[in-house]
Structure formats: C-alpha cells, structure tokens
C-alpha cells in the first residue's frame, strides 16, 4: 500500500499505509491523524480536510475541479498554490511517499 | 461534571468530538443503539448503495479515536430520563448520571401499512438493501423526495428497471421550486426511470421484486416527552438549542429551533444542521453560549447531478433562474417579500458557496441581479 506522510503544523509526523482508491482524507480519518476534520465526510462541502501538498508531488495529482476550487476559497487557513482538499485526492500507486502538511486550523 | 449524549449519529458524535476540541476535560458518554462506531448516513443512499464505498468509508472515526479522546461509547437504548436525579436509564437497566444532557435522538422512517417494503436509514438496512438491489430486476420506489430519487438513481445506474411513485404532483415538492422538480423529472426520465406522479402504490401496483419506501421521517421525541420536556414538531429548544430544562440540549433531526432566516421554528434533517448545532452546544457547555445562527445547507447527488441548497425557501413568493437548465449547470434563487431566502445550485458549486455567504450576511440582492450572469455574486458577498 502507498505510504502517505501527514505532518501537522506543530511538526508531528505520521506515516500511514493508505489503500489505493481511498482518499488522502480517509487515510487520515481512519487512522486518527490529527489536523484533518472532514466534517462533511468527504463530499467536498466543508473545506475542513485542507492540506498543503509538498511541491514535488503536485504533478501526480489530478487537476483541481470546479467544486474543489470553490471550496478552497473558503478554507480556514490561507489557500496557497499547493493547497488541496484531501477528500478529493484518490490514492494511486504513484502516491507512495506522498507528503502533506496539515494547516494550523481547519475551522 | 459529566456530559451524556443520547444518540450516536452525526450530531451525537460531533458533540463529543467538539467538546474535546473545545478543551472539555470531564467524562463524556455517547449512547447509541446501533452497533459499531458512529457513521455517516448520506453515502448509504449514494456511493455505498452503488458499491463504490464500503462500510469503513462511512465510519466517522475509528474506535481508537474514542479511546484517545476518552469518549465512552455505550451501545444501548435510553429508556428514561430522570431530570430531578439527572440520570438516564438504559434498556440494560444501567443508569448514567449527567450534569449536562444532549438529546441527539434523531428520527425514524415513516412506515407504510404495506408488507415487504424496505426502508433505508441505518447501515444495517443499507447493507441488506444493497444485497437485495443486486439481485432485483424491477425496483419500485415509493416517494419522490431526496432519498427515493437517490435510491432510484443508484438502482438505475446498476441497470435495474425503476419506477418511482410520488403522491404529489411533482418531485421533491416539499423543498424545491417547480423548475427544479421538472429538471430532476426530465433527468430521471432520460435515464429510463418511470416516474408516476399523483400516484400511490396501491393505485399503481407496479411489477416489482423489490419495493423501497422513502416517505419522510418521524422525529424521536418520546424520551423527551416522557421526561416532561415540551415537544412540538421536534423537541422544543431556544435559540441556544436549550430545552425547557437548562441542563438539557437537543440538536439535529429531533430538535425544533427558532430559525432567524426562516423567521419561524424549524426542524431540519441534514448533516450541516447536526454538525453545526453540535458544535454550538459544545461551545455552550464549556461556557461560550451563543445563539445558533448557521445558514442551513443541504446536498443531493443523483447520477452526475450535484445539487447544493443554501438557506430555507419557506413561503417563497418569487423564483428566478440563473443559467440555462439545458446547460446542466444553473442556480435557482428563492425570494420572499423581496429578500433572498434560498438558492439551489445544480453543478454550480461556486454559486452555492456565494449563496451561503449572501444569505448568512443578509445581503440585499435583487431578483434581477440574481438572474444576471454578468452580475458578480462572489463580489457581492464581500
């Protein structure tokens, strides 16, 4: 399974094996990783699963769709060029080694 | 100090999680009558039914979360509240004392006096329905509301012959304008679903090897009522979601609260309502009481149609459309007495978000501005 590393704003790092097909959000929630709230359960409705993706992995990700783009305009922490909603990132084998940073706040 | 939460659904879970997020340190007990960890219901009529999502994808948090956050989960049914002794009795006979009680008892499906009809609310029901749907050929769905239509879309996507039977003259009549009903009717018809309006199951008697009803819910009020708390269409709470007993709150599907946008008391059935009310009550319990003032929003997914609704259209007297339904992307704005009350956005997520802000800030928007696509809605929110 691809390994994904979640690094919190305070620097705590957790590396999780996430099944292919699951989302980066689900990998966090199902393993009790702090920093990802996912209030709406992965429906691209709440912007509380916001992550900053390490730049070198950005080309692996599918482009930002219209709904994700709209929600990224409502994040509690500032949107940056590497901002994504982790519920929209479905894990592929190429995600192995992916590193995401969770923002200081999601709400 | 201890908080007891009755109801292990989205609202009950969120109350517990928000209390810990707010720094609450005392005992939290979450009583739910279903096995397993709290889960999300929305996927049950969507991705789960289609087999695209599994049970683990519906679970709100793993069991370990409740341990690390010291949230005691009790699988039982609460049978009585003794308000003087501040004690909840469970069907097991166990009694649990509280300082603050949160009622998140939810709702149950309305049932028809018909045999062999399936309903969908719980994960167990969804698991059985998913299996039966796989084996079925002809599916009859009683009720053309959100649940019925979501199940119809799933069944049709799985290749079943599908008939929807609706007693009203149009689909989702309780919650959307005719233009939206017509759009969904056309989409379902194009997908091959037979829609029968002004009809009942008995009058139609369709050929079906699986009959499912989605005809609304009844809030679970008995526990509150038996404890002497005022109830109407829900457990009656004030603007801070407190019942007549200052130690007892009620949230989510079971609670009827004064909504400042609708300018009347409402009882809402949605994830947003459960989650935001839970967060509001958690804040109140740690000493930051505030009026609950979140803008209601909802969503439904049917085929590739994603409809997001903001606000409450209650009593609307004018409706304008922005964009052409033919383009499969449009929004519908509901006005009452000249004020914007609600917006339904079909595959227009940015307009939905703008609508949440416009309604929340009570921005003055005219029907002409709403229908004018060159008018910048997002700019109007700031």
Interface residues (C-beta under 8 A of the other chain):
Chain A: X22 X26 X29 X30 X31 X32 X39 X40 X41 X42 X43 X44 X45 X66 X67 X69 X70 X71 X73 X74
Chain B: X14 X40 X42 X43 X56 X57 X58 X59 X60 X61 X62 X64 X65 X68 X271 X272 X275 X297 X299 X306 X308 X349 X350 X352 X353
